[in-house]
Amino acid sequence: MEPLEFQCRISISDVETVREGHQSEVLQSVAEEFPPERCFTIVFYGRRGNLDLVAGSAEEAQCWVQGLRQLIEVATTMDQREKIDQWIRDWFQKADKDKDGRMNFKEVQRLLKMMNVDMNEDHALRLFQDADKSESGTLEGEEFVLFYKALTQREEVLSLFREYSEDGKKLTLLELVDFLREEQLEDEGTEELAMELIDKYEPSETARARHVLSVDGFLMYLCSPEGSIFNPQHRGLWQDMSQPLCHYFISSSHNTYLIEDQIRGHSSIEGYIRALKRGCRCLEVDCWDGPNGEPMVYHGHTFTSKIPFREVVSTLGKYAFKTSDYPVILSLENHCSMEQQEVLAQQLKDILGEQLLTTTIDGHVPTQLPSPEELKHKILLKGKKIGRLEDTLDGPGDEVPEVSDDDNGAEAEEERRRAKKDKETLAQALSDCVIYCKNVPFRGFQEARSHSRPSEISSLSEAKARKLIRDEGNEFVRHNAWQLTRIYPSGMRTDSSNYSPQEMWNVGCQIVALNFQTAGMEMDLCDGLFSQNGHCGYVLKPPFMRDKETLFNPSDPRSWEGPGPITLTIQVISGQQLPKVANSKEGAIIDPLVRVEIYGVPADQAHQETKYIENNGFNPCWDETLQFQLHVPELALVRFVVEDYDKTSRNDFVGQFTLAFANIKPGYRHIHLLSKDGTSIPPSSLFVHIRITEPPGPEQD
């Protein structure tokens, strides 16, 4: 590899994957010059740009690729203890100014500032001298670990441990069972669970052999996936996947080809790869005529760059089912001439082959949409279609549809006119690829119901959807119980900002398309909802939204059938190793506060926050209780946000974590914070206690 002029340190924990060959626009553009076996791309988490590299030889490229892959494997399989050890080592290296492998008190003071700790000098010196066992005036190796342990002493965990431990030194198996039952509300197989936790998290072999848990083991359990606020059973696939497609919320992206804004942004296949890796199941492709008969993908009438349609399709073929086995819907915005539409159809069939769905699953006219289970590993095209699905099933779609007896005259006439118009502007070959997702203009819920075709779908702008939610909320919910609806952001959002998806989910809209490339609360909600169910991109709607005759209307409290509101009580206890605010002044320590936000039906929307704590991002302790009433918990999402308080301007974002209320585990839990980009920032966390109180049942006689 050519010697690099600049030095750049990359943490392996920032690297998501390594791709071999010409798998980026940059490397494709120099493909003539450098053979694929010498090229590779380092892909980072979040929205950071990739690093494209060319090695001196194929062997050298392989060394890099294999080596990096092994390091990534090590980094991603580390447990909590190893992550913390790694974190300590990283800090030690950063603060060891003269690189002599030891740290004097001045270096330690610098380190504390870097780690977001504002500690009085006497206290810091006392901890330093206690740890300096060799009395050399410096800390090395084990001494630094001792210093770190003293620094991270978790008093709040210690006092909880002592509540259940008779001797204050260990939890016996039965004491641990008591804690799991009383505090964590684990009621099934609690003894087996306790044994499992000791085996997994107790660092001392002798304690493990005696089936007891030390305070170190107890802390390891609380910081583990089993001690997380997110119910580990809901991480995997836990929902029924055999219901019609319209019964699911579907992870959906808008302008998928953009990785910046939609006026000047850069179009890239990277946008598709990132969206698919995040579990997105509905992608948008804007197609326009390109040179040499090759259709191109870009945002029309703007300065965004262009990519060949065939590249998008081959990327789709490669990545569609890496994160999820369930169907991908390709939303085609077709601006091509008849000739290039033929090319679109040909490329879809040639490149995707069997993956492209070109006929109904059983050859019959569907009375309802098939399920994600029945459509596994299939790519569905969403677009315009000439005539009706039944015409193509009964024979070639050459003729304009006949009027059947049950059609009323005016409607049939309108349909015939529409099919004729489509025939003039739409290539038959492309029309034939559209099966279950035929685009139709929305002409009101009544007309949709009288047509009653589950294989049709309408797209609505966010403003149009809001008006329908306001005026005909219940009709909207009923409509979405049997037909798909896609919502897209307003054309005025030239900065690719997002609307809140929650109000659209509240009426059961399935395909709520967001700009995945734009970080913020809206994408946090999207990631939060779809982080469950095996990250497969489909989440089953609650039962009252799957019934065509439902009375539910999110804005009307009288339509909620439930027993009354559930009370969610959150005690925000403490924070651990919160990150510094990006671009903050050198040496600035954060003043953190925690805000809990509830998203759901209008009556459930709420937020409350703790007081801020001055100058402590390392181990702030709030110990405040926040309480919320949830009337429709099945639709609620809970977002925990940490901010750096600023009395003169807006607070700065520090970290967040969002999840569906249905996935919350009660008891003492850690919340592992995510960055603005939705990537993890270990070991930053919040420690909370969660209580969920059901309303009292009807009085017994």
C-alpha positions in Angstrom: 0.0 0.0 0.0 1.3 3.5 -0.8 2.6 5.2 2.4 0.0 7.6 3.8 1.2 11.1 4.3 -1.2 11.7 7.2 -1.7 9.7 10.4 -5.2 8.8 11.3 -6.3 6.7 14.2 -9.4 4.6 13.7 -11.0 2.7 16.6 -11.9 -0.9 15.5 -15.2 -0.5 17.4 -16.2 2.2 14.8 -15.8 -0.3 11.9 -19.0 -2.1 10.9 -17.6 -4.3 8.1 -15.1 -4.6 5.2 -16.2 -5.1 1.6 -13.9 -6.6 -1.0 -13.6 -5.6 -4.6 -15.3 -2.6 -6.4 -18.2 -2.2 -4.0 -18.4 1.6 -3.9 -18.8 4.4 -6.5 -15.2 5.6 -6.0 -13.7 2.1 -6.6 -16.0 1.5 -9.6 -14.9 4.7 -11.2 -11.2 3.5 -11.1 -12.1 -0.1 -12.0 -10.0 0.1 -15.2 -6.9 1.1 -13.3 -7.1 -1.2 -10.2 -8.3 -4.8 -10.4 -11.0 -5.8 -7.8 -8.8 -8.2 -5.9 -6.6 -5.2 -4.8 -9.5 -3.1 -3.7 -11.5 -3.0 -0.4 -13.8 -0.6 1.4 -13.9 0.0 5.2 -17.5 0.8 6.3 -18.1 2.7 9.5 -21.1 2.6 11.8 -23.6 5.5 11.6 -23.6 8.1 8.9 -19.8 8.4 8.5 -18.3 8.2 5.1 -16.6 5.0 4.0 -12.8 4.6 3.4 -11.9 3.2 0.0 -8.4 1.6 -0.2 -6.2 0.0 -2.9 -3.4 -2.4 -1.8 -0.2 -3.0 -3.7 -1.1 -6.6 -4.4 -4.0 -9.1 -4.1 -2.1 -10.8 -1.2 -1.7 -7.6 0.7 -5.4 -6.8 0.2 -6.3 -10.2 1.6 -4.0 -9.7 4.7 -5.8 -6.4 5.4 -9.3 -7.8 4.8 -8.8 -11.0 6.9 -7.0 -9.1 9.7 -9.7 -6.4 9.9 -12.5 -9.0 9.9 -10.9 -10.9 12.8 -10.5 -7.7 14.8 -14.2 -6.8 14.1 -15.2 -10.2 15.2 -13.3 -9.8 18.5 -14.7 -6.3 19.0 -18.3 -7.3 18.4 -18.2 -10.5 20.6 -16.8 -8.8 23.7 -18.9 -9.0 26.9 -19.5 -6.1 29.2 -16.3 -6.7 31.3 -14.1 -6.9 28.2 -15.7 -3.7 26.8 -14.9 -1.8 30.0 -11.3 -3.2 30.1 -10.9 -2.1 26.5 -12.4 1.3 27.3 -10.0 1.7 30.2 -7.0 0.8 28.0 -8.1 3.3 25.4 -8.3 6.1 27.9 -4.9 5.1 29.5 -3.3 5.4 26.0 -4.9 8.7 25.3 -3.8 10.3 28.6 -0.3 8.8 28.8 1.2 11.9 27.2 4.9 10.8 27.2 4.0 7.2 26.2 6.1 5.6 29.1 3.3 3.2 30.1 2.9 4.9 33.5 0.8 7.9 34.6 1.8 10.7 37.0 -0.8 12.7 38.9 -0.8 15.6 36.3 -1.6 13.1 33.5 -4.4 11.6 35.7 -5.9 15.0 36.2 -5.9 15.5 32.4 -7.5 12.1 32.0 -10.3 12.9 34.5 -11.2 16.0 32.5 -11.2 13.9 29.2 -13.5 11.4 30.9 -16.1 14.0 31.8 -15.2 13.9 35.6 -14.9 17.2 37.5 -13.3 16.1 40.8 -11.8 18.2 43.5 -8.0 17.9 43.6 -7.7 16.6 47.1 -10.1 13.8 46.5 -8.4 12.8 43.2 -5.0 12.8 44.9 -6.4 10.6 47.7 -7.7 8.0 45.2 -4.3 8.3 43.2 -2.2 7.6 46.4 -4.5 4.7 47.5 -4.0 3.1 44.1 -0.2 3.8 43.9 0.7 0.6 45.8 4.4 0.7 44.7 4.6 4.3 46.0 6.4 5.3 42.9 4.4 8.5 42.3 3.0 7.0 39.1 0.3 4.4 38.3 1.1 1.5 36.0 -0.9 -1.5 34.8 -2.8 -3.0 37.7 -2.5 0.2 39.8 -4.4 2.1 37.1 -7.1 -0.5 37.1 -7.4 -0.1 40.9 -7.7 3.7 40.5 -10.4 3.2 37.9 -12.3 0.8 40.2 -12.2 3.3 43.0 -13.4 5.9 40.6 -16.3 3.8 39.3 -17.5 2.5 42.7 -21.3 2.2 42.2 -22.8 3.1 45.6 -26.4 2.8 44.4 -25.7 -0.8 43.2 -23.9 -1.7 46.4 -26.8 -0.6 48.6 -29.2 -2.5 46.4 -27.0 -5.6 46.7 -26.9 -5.2 50.5 -30.7 -5.1 50.7 -30.8 -8.7 49.5 -27.5 -10.1 50.8 -27.5 -11.2 54.5 -23.7 -10.8 54.9 -23.2 -7.9 52.5 -20.5 -9.9 50.6 -22.4 -12.3 48.4 -25.9 -13.3 47.2 -26.7 -16.9 47.8 -28.8 -18.7 45.1 -32.0 -18.2 47.1 -31.2 -14.5 47.8 -30.7 -14.0 44.1 -34.0 -15.8 43.3 -35.7 -13.4 45.8 -34.2 -10.4 44.0 -35.2 -11.7 40.6 -38.8 -12.4 41.7 -39.5 -9.3 43.9 -37.6 -6.6 41.9 -37.2 -7.9 38.4 -40.6 -9.6 38.3 -39.2 -12.8 36.8 -41.8 -15.3 37.6 -41.0 -18.3 35.4 -38.1 -20.7 35.9 -36.5 -18.2 38.3 -34.1 -20.8 39.9 -32.8 -21.9 36.5 -32.4 -18.3 35.5 -30.5 -17.5 38.7 -28.1 -20.5 38.1 -27.6 -19.3 34.5 -26.8 -15.7 35.6 -24.2 -16.9 38.2 -22.5 -19.2 35.6 -22.5 -16.4 33.0 -21.6 -13.3 35.1 -19.8 -14.3 38.2 -16.0 -13.6 37.6 -14.7 -15.7 40.6 -14.5 -19.5 39.9 -14.9 -20.4 43.6 -18.0 -18.3 43.9 -19.4 -19.9 40.7 -18.7 -23.4 42.2 -20.6 -22.4 45.3 -23.5 -21.0 43.3 -23.2 -17.5 44.8 -22.9 -14.0 43.2 -20.4 -11.4 44.3 -21.1 -7.7 44.0 -18.9 -7.7 40.9 -21.0 -10.5 39.4 -24.2 -8.7 40.4 -23.0 -5.5 38.6 -22.1 -7.5 35.5 -25.6 -9.0 35.4 -27.2 -5.6 35.8 -25.1 -4.3 32.9 -25.7 -7.3 30.7 -28.5 -7.9 28.0 -30.5 -9.8 30.8 -30.3 -6.6 32.9 -31.2 -4.3 30.1 -34.5 -2.4 29.9 -35.2 -4.1 26.5 -36.9 -7.5 27.0 -34.3 -10.0 25.5 -37.2 -12.3 24.4 -38.4 -9.5 22.1 -35.0 -9.0 20.5 -35.5 -12.1 18.4 -38.5 -12.9 16.2 -41.4 -13.1 18.6 -44.5 -12.1 16.5 -46.9 -14.0 14.3 -45.6 -13.5 10.7 -48.5 -15.3 9.0 -51.0 -12.4 8.8 -51.7 -10.2 5.7 -49.0 -7.7 4.9 -51.3 -4.8 5.8 -51.4 -6.0 9.4 -47.8 -4.9 10.0 -45.9 -1.7 10.3 -43.2 -1.9 7.7 -39.8 -0.1 8.0 -39.7 2.3 5.0 -37.3 4.7 3.5 -37.8 7.8 1.4 -35.3 8.9 -1.3 -33.2 5.9 -0.4 -30.5 6.8 -2.9 -29.6 10.0 -1.1 -27.0 10.1 1.7 -27.4 13.9 2.2 -30.1 16.5 1.4 -32.4 16.2 -1.7 -31.3 19.3 -3.6 -27.5 18.9 -3.9 -27.0 15.6 -2.1 -24.9 12.7 -3.3 -26.8 9.8 -4.8 -25.2 6.5 -3.8 -25.8 2.8 -3.7 -24.5 3.2 -0.2 -27.9 4.6 0.7 -29.5 1.3 -0.2 -26.9 -0.8 1.5 -27.3 1.2 4.8 -31.1 1.2 4.7 -31.2 -2.6 4.1 -28.7 -3.3 6.8 -30.9 -1.3 9.2 -33.8 -3.7 8.4 -35.6 -1.3 6.0 -38.1 -3.2 3.8 -39.5 -0.6 1.5 -37.1 1.3 -0.7 -37.7 4.2 -3.1 -36.2 4.4 -6.6 -36.6 7.5 -8.7 -36.0 6.5 -12.4 -35.3 8.9 -15.3 -34.1 8.4 -18.9 -30.3 8.2 -19.0 -27.7 8.2 -21.8 -27.2 5.2 -24.1 -30.6 3.8 -23.3 -29.6 3.2 -19.6 -32.1 4.4 -17.0 -30.6 6.4 -14.1 -31.6 7.0 -10.5 -31.6 10.5 -9.0 -33.9 13.2 -7.6 -35.4 14.8 -10.7 -34.9 18.5 -11.5 -32.2 18.9 -8.8 -28.4 18.8 -8.6 -28.1 15.4 -7.0 -25.7 13.0 -8.7 -26.9 10.0 -10.7 -26.5 6.3 -10.5 -27.4 3.6 -13.1 -30.6 1.7 -12.3 -28.8 -1.6 -12.9 -26.4 -0.8 -10.1 -29.2 -0.2 -7.7 -30.9 -3.4 -8.7 -27.7 -5.5 -8.3 -27.1 -4.0 -4.9 -30.7 -4.8 -4.0 -30.2 -8.4 -5.1 -27.0 -8.7 -3.0 -28.2 -7.1 0.2 -32.0 -7.5 0.3 -32.1 -10.5 2.6 -28.9 -10.2 4.7 -30.7 -8.6 7.7 -34.2 -10.0 7.2 -35.8 -12.9 5.3 -39.0 -11.0 4.8 -40.2 -9.3 1.6 -38.7 -6.1 0.2 -41.1 -3.6 -1.5 -39.4 -1.6 -4.3 -41.3 1.7 -4.7 -40.8 2.8 -8.3 -41.1 6.5 -9.2 -41.1 6.0 -12.9 -40.3 9.0 -15.1 -38.9 7.0 -18.0 -39.9 6.9 -21.7 -41.5 3.7 -23.0 -38.2 2.4 -24.4 -36.3 2.8 -21.1 -39.3 1.3 -19.2 -38.7 -1.8 -21.2 -35.1 -1.7 -20.1 -36.2 -1.3 -16.4 -38.3 -4.4 -16.7 -35.6 -6.4 -18.4 -32.9 -5.4 -15.8 -35.3 -6.2 -12.9 -35.9 -9.7 -14.4 -32.4 -10.4 -15.5 -30.6 -9.3 -12.3 -33.2 -10.4 -9.6 -34.3 -13.6 -11.3 -36.3 -15.7 -8.9 -36.2 -13.0 -6.2 -38.6 -10.8 -8.2 -42.3 -11.7 -7.6 -44.0 -11.8 -11.1 -47.2 -13.7 -10.3 -49.5 -14.1 -7.3 -48.4 -16.8 -4.9 -51.2 -19.3 -5.8 -52.2 -18.1 -9.2 -55.6 -16.8 -8.0 -57.0 -13.3 -7.5 -56.2 -12.5 -3.9 -59.1 -11.8 -1.5 -56.5 -10.5 1.0 -52.8 -9.7 0.9 -50.3 -12.6 1.5 -48.3 -12.7 4.7 -44.6 -11.8 5.2 -44.1 -15.6 5.8 -45.5 -16.5 2.4 -43.4 -13.8 0.7 -40.1 -14.7 2.3 -37.1 -13.8 0.1 -39.3 -12.0 -2.5 -38.9 -8.5 -3.9 -42.3 -6.9 -4.7 -42.5 -4.0 -7.2 -44.8 -1.1 -6.3 -45.9 1.0 -9.3 -48.6 1.7 -11.8 -50.3 -1.2 -13.5 -52.4 -1.4 -16.7 -55.9 -2.7 -15.9 -56.6 -5.0 -13.1 -54.7 -7.9 -11.5 -57.5 -10.4 -12.5 -57.1 -9.5 -16.2 -53.4 -10.5 -16.2 -54.3 -13.7 -14.3 -57.0 -14.6 -16.8 -54.8 -14.1 -19.8 -52.5 -11.6 -21.4 -53.4 -8.0 -20.5 -53.9 -6.7 -24.1 -57.5 -5.8 -23.9 -59.0 -3.0 -21.9 -61.0 -4.6 -19.0 -64.5 -5.7 -19.6 -67.3 -4.4 -17.4 -68.4 -7.0 -15.0 -72.0 -7.2 -13.7 -71.1 -6.1 -10.2 -69.4 -2.9 -11.3 -71.6 0.1 -11.5 -71.5 1.8 -14.8 -69.9 5.1 -14.0 -67.1 3.4 -12.0 -66.4 0.8 -14.7 -66.3 3.6 -17.3 -63.7 5.5 -15.2 -61.6 2.3 -14.8 -61.7 1.7 -18.5 -60.6 5.3 -19.2 -57.8 5.0 -16.7 -56.5 1.6 -18.1 -56.5 3.1 -21.6 -54.5 6.1 -20.4 -52.0 3.9 -18.6 -51.6 1.8 -21.7 -50.4 4.8 -23.6 -47.7 5.8 -21.0 -46.8 2.5 -19.4 -44.7 -0.4 -20.9 -46.6 -3.7 -20.6 -43.5 -5.6 -19.5 -43.1 -3.2 -16.5 -46.8 -3.3 -15.7 -46.7 -7.1 -15.5 -44.0 -7.0 -12.7 -46.5 -5.2 -10.4 -48.6 -7.8 -8.5 -49.6 -6.9 -5.0 -48.8 -3.2 -4.9 -50.6 -1.5 -7.7 -50.4 2.3 -7.3 -53.8 4.0 -7.4 -54.8 7.6 -6.7 -56.6 8.0 -3.4 -60.2 9.1 -4.0 -61.6 8.8 -0.5 -62.3 5.8 1.9 -65.8 5.2 0.5 -64.6 4.6 -3.0 -61.7 2.4 -1.9 -64.1 0.3 0.2 -66.6 -0.1 -2.7 -63.7 -1.3 -4.9 -62.3 -3.4 -2.1 -59.0 -4.5 -3.8 -56.4 -5.5 -1.3 -53.7 -5.5 -4.0 -54.0 -1.7 -4.5 -52.0 0.9 -2.6 -52.3 4.7 -2.4 -49.5 7.1 -1.5 -50.3 10.2 0.5 -48.2 13.3 1.4 -47.8 13.9 5.2 -50.2 17.0 5.0 -53.0 15.0 3.2 -52.6 12.2 5.8 -52.8 14.6 8.7 -56.1 16.1 7.3 -57.6 12.6 7.0 -56.4 11.7 10.6 -58.1 14.8 11.8 -61.3 14.4 9.9 -61.8 10.7 9.4 -59.5 9.0 12.0 -61.6 5.8 12.4 -62.2 5.4 8.7 -58.5 5.6 8.2 -57.8 2.9 10.8 -60.4 0.6 9.1 -59.0 1.2 5.6 -55.5 0.2 6.8 -56.9 -3.0 8.2 -57.2 -4.4 4.7 -55.2 -2.2 2.3 -51.6 -0.8 2.4 -51.0 3.0 2.6 -47.7 4.8 2.0 -47.0 8.2 3.5 -44.1 10.3 2.2 -42.5 13.6 3.5 -43.6 17.0 2.1 -41.8 18.2 -1.0 -41.0 21.4 1.0 -38.5 19.4 3.1 -35.6 20.2 0.9 -33.2 19.6 3.8 -34.5 16.0 3.9 -35.9 16.6 7.4 -38.5 14.1 8.7 -42.1 14.3 10.1 -43.0 12.3 13.2 -44.0 8.8 12.1 -46.0 8.3 15.3 -49.2 10.1 14.1 -49.2 7.9 11.0 -48.7 4.7 12.9 -51.5 5.8 15.2 -54.0 5.2 12.4 -52.3 2.0 11.2 -50.4 3.4 8.1 -47.9 0.6 7.3 -45.4 2.3 4.9 -44.4 5.5 6.7 -41.4 6.6 4.6 -38.6 8.5 6.3 -35.3 9.9 5.2 -33.0 7.3 6.8 -30.0 9.6 6.0 -31.3 12.3 8.5 -30.6 11.7 12.2 -32.9 12.9 14.9 -36.0 12.1 17.0 -38.0 10.8 14.0 -35.4 8.2 13.1 -35.0 7.3 16.7 -38.7 6.4 16.9 -38.4 4.4 13.7 -35.3 2.5 15.0 -37.0 2.1 18.4 -40.1 0.5 16.9 -38.2 -1.8 14.5 -35.4 -2.8 16.9 -37.8 -5.6 18.1 -38.9 -8.8 16.3 -35.5 -9.9 15.1 -34.9 -6.5 13.4 -36.9 -8.0 10.5 -38.5 -4.7 9.4 -42.1 -5.9 10.2 -44.0 -5.2 13.5 -47.5 -6.6 14.0 -50.1 -4.0 14.6 -52.2 -4.3 17.8 -55.5 -6.4 17.4 -57.8 -3.3 17.5 -56.0 -2.0 14.3 -56.4 -5.3 12.3 -60.2 -5.4 12.5 -62.0 -3.9 9.4 -65.0 -3.0 11.7 -62.9 -1.5 14.5 -64.3 1.5 16.4 -60.8 2.8 17.3 -59.9 6.4 16.6 -56.6 7.6 18.1 -58.0 11.1 18.8 -61.2 10.0 20.4 -60.8 8.6 24.0 -64.4 7.1 23.8 -63.2 4.6 21.2 -60.5 3.0 23.4 -61.9 -0.2 24.8 -59.2 -0.7 27.4 -59.7 -1.1 31.2 -58.2 2.4 31.8 -54.8 3.9 31.8 -51.6 2.0 32.8 -49.2 3.9 35.1 -45.6 3.9 34.1 -43.2 4.9 36.9 -39.6 5.5 36.1 -37.0 6.2 38.8 -34.0 7.7 37.1 -31.2 6.7 39.4 -27.8 7.4 37.9 -25.7 7.7 34.7 -22.4 6.0 33.8 -19.6 7.3 31.7 -21.7 9.7 29.5 -19.9 10.9 26.4 -18.8 14.4 26.0 -20.8 16.7 23.7 -19.3 16.7 20.1 -17.4 19.9 19.4 -17.4 21.0 23.0 -14.7 23.3 24.4 -11.5 21.5 25.6 -11.9 20.5 29.2 -15.7 21.3 29.3 -17.6 18.9 31.5 -21.3 18.3 30.9 -24.2 19.2 33.2 -26.4 16.2 32.3 -30.2 15.9 32.7 -32.5 13.1 31.6 -35.8 13.6 29.7 -38.3 10.8 29.2 -40.6 11.4 26.2 -43.7 9.4 25.5 -45.0 9.1 21.9 -48.4 7.5 21.2 -52.0 8.6 20.8 -52.4 12.4 21.4 -53.6 11.8 25.0 -50.4 9.9 25.8 -47.9 12.3 24.3 -45.9 13.6 27.3 -42.4 14.4 28.5 -40.8 15.0 31.9 -37.2 15.7 32.9 -34.9 15.5 35.9 -32.9 18.4 37.3 -29.5 18.8 35.8 -26.3 17.9 37.7 -23.4 20.3 37.5 -20.1 19.1 36.1 -20.5 15.4 36.1 -20.8 13.2 33.0 -18.9 10.4 34.7 -21.3 9.1 37.4 -24.1 11.6 37.9 -26.8 10.6 40.4 -30.3 12.1 40.0 -32.5 9.7 41.9 -35.7 11.3 40.7 -39.1 9.7 39.9 -41.1 10.5 36.8 -44.6 9.1 36.2 -46.8 8.8 33.1 -50.4 7.6 32.4 -50.7 5.5 29.2 -54.2 5.1 27.7 -53.2 3.1 24.6 -49.9 1.4 25.7 -49.9 -0.9 22.6 -49.0 2.1 20.5 -46.6 3.9 22.9 -42.9 4.4 22.3 -40.7 5.6 25.2 -37.6 7.7 24.4 -34.9 8.4 27.0 -32.7 11.5 26.1 -29.7 12.8 28.0 -28.8 16.4 27.4 -26.1 18.8 28.5 -28.0 21.7 30.2 -27.2 25.2 29.0 -28.9 28.2 30.6 -28.2 30.5 27.7 -28.9 28.4 24.6 -30.4 25.1 23.6 -29.3 22.1 25.5 -26.8 19.9 23.6 -27.7 16.2 22.8 -25.6 13.6 24.6 -27.3 10.3 24.0 -30.7 8.5 23.7 -32.5 5.2 23.7 -35.9 4.5 22.3 -38.1 1.4 22.5 -41.7 0.4 22.3 -43.5 0.2 25.6 -44.4 -3.4 24.8 -40.6 -4.3 25.0 -39.9 -2.8 28.4 -38.8 -5.1 31.3 -39.7 -3.8 34.8 -37.3 -3.7 37.7 -33.8 -2.4 38.0 -32.5 -1.9 34.5 -29.6 -0.4 32.5 -30.4 1.6 29.4 -27.4 1.4 27.0 -27.3 4.8 25.2 -27.0 5.4 21.5 -25.4 8.3 19.6 -27.3 10.7 17.4 -26.6 8.3 14.6 -28.2 5.4 16.4 -24.9 3.5 17.0 -23.9 2.3 20.5 -21.5 4.3 22.7 -20.3 1.8 25.3 -20.0 1.9 28.2 -22.4 4.9 28.5 -25.6 4.0 30.3 -28.5 5.1 32.6 -29.5 3.1 35.6 -33.3 3.1 36.3 -36.1 1.4 38.1 -39.3 0.7 36.2 -42.7 0.0 37.6 -45.8 -0.7 35.5 -49.1 -0.6 37.3 -52.2 -2.0 35.6 -55.5 -0.3 36.5 -57.6 -2.2 39.0 -60.0 -4.8 37.5 -63.8 -4.5 37.9 -65.0 -4.9 41.5 -65.8 -8.5 42.6 -69.2 -9.0 44.1 
